[in-house]
Amino acid sequence: MASPGAAGSIRLDKLLWYLRFARSRSIAQAIVAAGHIRLDGRRVTRSSCAVHVGQTLVLPVGERIEVIRLLALPARRGPAGEAQACYRKLEPETPPAPISAISGNGKAVAPKGAGAPIE
């Protein structure tokens, strides 16, 4: 019997498996138990945690971190295209690229207006 308020939700481990972020449900449970998943900014360590449409997940995928927003609850573990239609990848905020102090020819450069004028 489903708990009250469980309508429109799915277990986190099942979601990760359905969306193909884990090869098996037991692997999904291990990822969650290790504390590698964040749900709306808070760390989750219980694989039975209920996930709803509209929530944001931060999870490791290989060597990178993915930030996704859940658009729909999957009904099954279907093909990859069906799974990808249930979420949208969000772009993480990236800091501006640092300005290099070395030019392409290996010589040091100073920003315009810095220091004494060069004659």
C-alpha atoms as an extended CHARMM CRD file, in Angstrom:
* protein
*
       119  EXT
         1         1  MET       CA              0.0000000000        0.0000000000        0.0000000000  PROA      1               0.0000000000
         2         2  ALA       CA              1.3570000000        3.4010000000       -0.9650000000  PROA      2               0.0000000000
         3         3  SER       CA              1.9420000000        5.9350000000        1.7660000000  PROA      3               0.0000000000
         4         4  PRO       CA             -0.2050000000        9.0770000000        1.8740000000  PROA      4               0.0000000000
         5         5  GLY       CA              1.2050000000       11.7990000000       -0.3470000000  PROA      5               0.0000000000
         6         6  ALA       CA              3.0520000000        9.2510000000       -2.4690000000  PROA      6               0.0000000000
         7         7  ALA       CA              0.8340000000        9.9360000000       -5.4870000000  PROA      7               0.0000000000
         8         8  GLY       CA              2.9210000000       11.5550000000       -8.1840000000  PROA      8               0.0000000000
         9         9  SER       CA              6.2200000000       10.3840000000       -6.7400000000  PROA      9               0.0000000000
        10        10  ILE       CA              8.7450000000        7.5990000000       -7.2680000000  PROA      10              0.0000000000
        11        11  ARG       CA             11.5540000000        6.1420000000       -5.1630000000  PROA      11              0.0000000000
        12        12  LEU       CA             14.9320000000        7.6960000000       -5.8990000000  PROA      12              0.0000000000
        13        13  ASP       CA             16.6880000000        4.3910000000       -6.5980000000  PROA      13              0.0000000000
        14        14  LYS       CA             13.9350000000        3.3390000000       -8.9780000000  PROA      14              0.0000000000
        15        15  LEU       CA             14.0980000000        6.7090000000      -10.7420000000  PROA      15              0.0000000000
        16        16  LEU       CA             17.8620000000        6.4490000000      -11.2870000000  PROA      16              0.0000000000
        17        17  TRP       CA             17.4000000000        2.9570000000      -12.7020000000  PROA      17              0.0000000000
        18        18  TYR       CA             14.4370000000        3.9450000000      -14.9200000000  PROA      18              0.0000000000
        19        19  LEU       CA             16.3050000000        6.9900000000      -16.2770000000  PROA      19              0.0000000000
        20        20  ARG       CA             19.3490000000        4.8070000000      -17.0220000000  PROA      20              0.0000000000
        21        21  PHE       CA             21.7620000000        6.5950000000      -14.6740000000  PROA      21              0.0000000000
        22        22  ALA       CA             22.4230000000        3.1980000000      -13.0210000000  PROA      22              0.0000000000
        23        23  ARG       CA             22.6740000000       -0.2210000000      -14.6610000000  PROA      23              0.0000000000
        24        24  SER       CA             20.7210000000       -1.9180000000      -11.8860000000  PROA      24              0.0000000000
        25        25  ARG       CA             18.5590000000       -0.9120000000       -8.9860000000  PROA      25              0.0000000000
        26        26  SER       CA             21.0920000000       -2.2310000000       -6.4770000000  PROA      26              0.0000000000
        27        27  ILE       CA             23.7870000000       -0.0350000000       -8.0290000000  PROA      27              0.0000000000
        28        28  ALA       CA             21.3950000000        2.9240000000       -7.7840000000  PROA      28              0.0000000000
        29        29  GLN       CA             20.8560000000        2.1170000000       -4.0820000000  PROA      29              0.0000000000
        30        30  ALA       CA             24.6300000000        2.0460000000       -3.5090000000  PROA      30              0.0000000000
        31        31  ILE       CA             25.0910000000        5.4310000000       -5.2320000000  PROA      31              0.0000000000
        32        32  VAL       CA             22.4030000000        6.9790000000       -3.0480000000  PROA      32              0.0000000000
        33        33  ALA       CA             23.6790000000        5.3230000000        0.1520000000  PROA      33              0.0000000000
        34        34  ALA       CA             27.1740000000        6.6810000000       -0.5370000000  PROA      34              0.0000000000
        35        35  GLY       CA             25.7440000000       10.2190000000       -0.4600000000  PROA      35              0.0000000000
        36        36  HSD       CA             26.5580000000       11.0990000000       -4.0750000000  PROA      36              0.0000000000
        37        37  ILE       CA             23.0700000000       12.4320000000       -4.9010000000  PROA      37              0.0000000000
        38        38  ARG       CA             21.6220000000       15.8430000000       -4.0760000000  PROA      38              0.0000000000
        39        39  LEU       CA             17.9020000000       16.4840000000       -4.3370000000  PROA      39              0.0000000000
        40        40  ASP       CA             16.9940000000       20.1790000000       -4.4750000000  PROA      40              0.0000000000
        41        41  GLY       CA             20.3380000000       21.0540000000       -2.9090000000  PROA      41              0.0000000000
        42        42  ARG       CA             20.2690000000       18.6350000000        0.0280000000  PROA      42              0.0000000000
        43        43  ARG       CA             22.2790000000       15.4320000000        0.2350000000  PROA      43              0.0000000000
        44        44  VAL       CA             20.1660000000       12.2750000000        0.1440000000  PROA      44              0.0000000000
        45        45  THR       CA             21.3190000000        8.9560000000        1.6270000000  PROA      45              0.0000000000
        46        46  ARG       CA             18.0110000000        7.0480000000        1.6560000000  PROA      46              0.0000000000
        47        47  SER       CA             17.1320000000        5.2890000000       -1.5740000000  PROA      47              0.0000000000
        48        48  SER       CA             13.4530000000        5.2490000000       -0.5410000000  PROA      48              0.0000000000
        49        49  CYS       CA             13.2950000000        9.0560000000       -0.7280000000  PROA      49              0.0000000000
        50        50  ALA       CA             10.2920000000       10.1860000000       -2.8050000000  PROA      50              0.0000000000
        51        51  VAL       CA             11.0640000000       12.2570000000       -5.9080000000  PROA      51              0.0000000000
        52        52  HSD       CA              8.4480000000       14.4760000000       -7.5740000000  PROA      52              0.0000000000
        53        53  VAL       CA              8.1750000000       16.2250000000      -10.9270000000  PROA      53              0.0000000000
        54        54  GLY       CA              9.9520000000       19.5860000000      -10.9410000000  PROA      54              0.0000000000
        55        55  GLN       CA             12.6910000000       18.6420000000       -8.4960000000  PROA      55              0.0000000000
        56        56  THR       CA             16.3630000000       19.1130000000       -9.3320000000  PROA      56              0.0000000000
        57        57  LEU       CA             18.8930000000       16.2790000000       -9.0250000000  PROA      57              0.0000000000
        58        58  VAL       CA             22.6750000000       16.5620000000       -8.9440000000  PROA      58              0.0000000000
        59        59  LEU       CA             24.3850000000       13.2420000000       -9.6210000000  PROA      59              0.0000000000
        60        60  PRO       CA             27.6860000000       11.8180000000      -10.8290000000  PROA      60              0.0000000000
        61        61  VAL       CA             27.7690000000       10.3980000000      -14.3480000000  PROA      61              0.0000000000
        62        62  GLY       CA             31.1320000000        8.9000000000      -15.1590000000  PROA      62              0.0000000000
        63        63  GLU       CA             33.7950000000       11.5750000000      -14.6980000000  PROA      63              0.0000000000
        64        64  ARG       CA             31.3860000000       14.5260000000      -14.6480000000  PROA      64              0.0000000000
        65        65  ILE       CA             28.5150000000       15.8970000000      -12.5850000000  PROA      65              0.0000000000
        66        66  GLU       CA             25.0530000000       16.1870000000      -14.1630000000  PROA      66              0.0000000000
        67        67  VAL       CA             22.3410000000       18.5880000000      -13.0000000000  PROA      67              0.0000000000
        68        68  ILE       CA             18.8810000000       17.5850000000      -14.1890000000  PROA      68              0.0000000000
        69        69  ARG       CA             15.3220000000       18.8190000000      -13.6780000000  PROA      69              0.0000000000
        70        70  LEU       CA             12.6520000000       16.1210000000      -13.6280000000  PROA      70              0.0000000000
        71        71  LEU       CA              9.9320000000       16.8680000000      -16.2060000000  PROA      71              0.0000000000
        72        72  ALA       CA              7.8610000000       13.6740000000      -15.9110000000  PROA      72              0.0000000000
        73        73  LEU       CA              7.8480000000       10.4500000000      -13.9380000000  PROA      73              0.0000000000
        74        74  PRO       CA              8.8560000000        7.4400000000      -16.0220000000  PROA      74              0.0000000000
        75        75  ALA       CA              6.4020000000        4.5430000000      -16.0160000000  PROA      75              0.0000000000
        76        76  ARG       CA              9.0360000000        1.9130000000      -16.8190000000  PROA      76              0.0000000000
        77        77  ARG       CA             12.6780000000        1.3670000000      -17.7330000000  PROA      77              0.0000000000
        78        78  GLY       CA             12.2700000000        1.8700000000      -21.4390000000  PROA      78              0.0000000000
        79        79  PRO       CA             14.5930000000        2.8570000000      -24.2530000000  PROA      79              0.0000000000
        80        80  ALA       CA             17.1020000000        5.6640000000      -23.7440000000  PROA      80              0.0000000000
        81        81  GLY       CA             15.0660000000        8.1550000000      -25.7750000000  PROA      81              0.0000000000
        82        82  GLU       CA             12.0230000000        7.5490000000      -23.6060000000  PROA      82              0.0000000000
        83        83  ALA       CA             14.1100000000        8.0040000000      -20.4530000000  PROA      83              0.0000000000
        84        84  GLN       CA             15.7330000000       11.2210000000      -21.7100000000  PROA      84              0.0000000000
        85        85  ALA       CA             12.3030000000       12.7240000000      -22.4200000000  PROA      85              0.0000000000
        86        86  CYS       CA             11.5650000000       12.6330000000      -18.6640000000  PROA      86              0.0000000000
        87        87  TYR       CA             14.2810000000       15.1250000000      -17.6840000000  PROA      87              0.0000000000
        88        88  ARG       CA             16.1660000000       18.1660000000      -18.8920000000  PROA      88              0.0000000000
        89        89  LYS       CA             19.8680000000       18.7330000000      -18.3430000000  PROA      89              0.0000000000
        90        90  LEU       CA             20.6530000000       22.0490000000      -16.7190000000  PROA      90              0.0000000000
        91        91  GLU       CA             23.8870000000       23.8390000000      -17.4180000000  PROA      91              0.0000000000
        92        92  PRO       CA             25.9490000000       24.3320000000      -14.2630000000  PROA      92              0.0000000000
        93        93  GLU       CA             27.0130000000       27.8820000000      -13.5900000000  PROA      93              0.0000000000
        94        94  THR       CA             30.5820000000       28.2110000000      -14.7760000000  PROA      94              0.0000000000
        95        95  PRO       CA             32.8940000000       30.9500000000      -13.5740000000  PROA      95              0.0000000000
        96        96  PRO       CA             34.2560000000       33.2770000000      -16.2670000000  PROA      96              0.0000000000
        97        97  ALA       CA             37.3510000000       31.9870000000      -18.0130000000  PROA      97              0.0000000000
        98        98  PRO       CA             40.5460000000       33.3030000000      -16.4010000000  PROA      98              0.0000000000
        99        99  ILE       CA             42.5340000000       35.7970000000      -18.4140000000  PROA      99              0.0000000000
       100       100  SER       CA             45.8920000000       34.3770000000      -19.2980000000  PROA      100             0.0000000000
       101       101  ALA       CA             49.0090000000       36.3290000000      -18.3100000000  PROA      101             0.0000000000
       102       102  ILE       CA             51.0140000000       34.5070000000      -20.9970000000  PROA      102             0.0000000000
       103       103  SER       CA             50.5580000000       35.3050000000      -24.6790000000  PROA      103             0.0000000000
       104       104  GLY       CA             50.5560000000       32.6860000000      -27.4100000000  PROA      104             0.0000000000
       105       105  ASN       CA             54.3000000000       33.1880000000      -28.0410000000  PROA      105             0.0000000000
       106       106  GLY       CA             55.1770000000       32.5340000000      -24.3720000000  PROA      106             0.0000000000
       107       107  LYS       CA             55.8480000000       36.1420000000      -23.3420000000  PROA      107             0.0000000000
       108       108  ALA       CA             54.2330000000       37.7370000000      -20.3070000000  PROA      108             0.0000000000
       109       109  VAL       CA             51.5250000000       40.2850000000      -21.0250000000  PROA      109             0.0000000000
       110       110  ALA       CA             49.9530000000       42.9520000000      -18.8290000000  PROA      110             0.0000000000
       111       111  PRO       CA             46.3570000000       44.1610000000      -19.0840000000  PROA      111             0.0000000000
       112       112  LYS       CA             45.8530000000       47.5160000000      -20.8020000000  PROA      112             0.0000000000
       113       113  GLY       CA             46.1990000000       50.4500000000      -18.4680000000  PROA      113             0.0000000000
       114       114  ALA       CA             48.3010000000       48.5240000000      -15.9110000000  PROA      114             0.0000000000
       115       115  GLY       CA             51.6300000000       49.8640000000      -14.7410000000  PROA      115             0.0000000000
       116       116  ALA       CA             53.7740000000       52.5170000000      -16.3720000000  PROA      116             0.0000000000
       117       117  PRO       CA             53.2390000000       53.3730000000      -20.0370000000  PROA      117             0.0000000000
       118       118  ILE       CA             55.5220000000       51.6080000000      -22.4800000000  PROA      118             0.0000000000
       119       119  GLU       CA             57.2950000000       53.9020000000      -24.9110000000  PROA      119             0.0000000000
